[in-house]
Amino acid sequence: MAIDPNSLPRDSETLRKIVVDLAEQLDRSLAEQNKYQSLLRLLEAQRNRKSEQLSKQQLALFEAAWQARSAEADSEADDDDDLDGDAGSASKPDATPTPKRAVVNLWRGI
């Protein structure tokens, strides 16, 4: 907002009141702006925190899938050993649940 210097009053007391009033308006405006910025920062932090959190059930599913994948890799390695002539050895049962079984167990509360 442009102010024409010629339109300002010549009285110093009136000018002082105008300056004080403008300074108060600026302070209120800055305080309101800071309040909104703080609220936006809080909302952003809250949104980011939620998106990074995993529930206990999700963590259990990931763990079960990882264990199943490890078991599959181990059984493939055992199968490769069997091809090398070790087919006569007893195969051990796989105690690790498949991902599908892990999901069923998780929902049953096992």
PyMOL commands that set and color helices and strands:
alter all, ss='L'
color gray80, all
select helices_A, chain A and resi 5-7+12-52+56-86+99-108
alter helices_A, ss='H'
color red, helices_A
deselect
rebuild
show_as cartoon
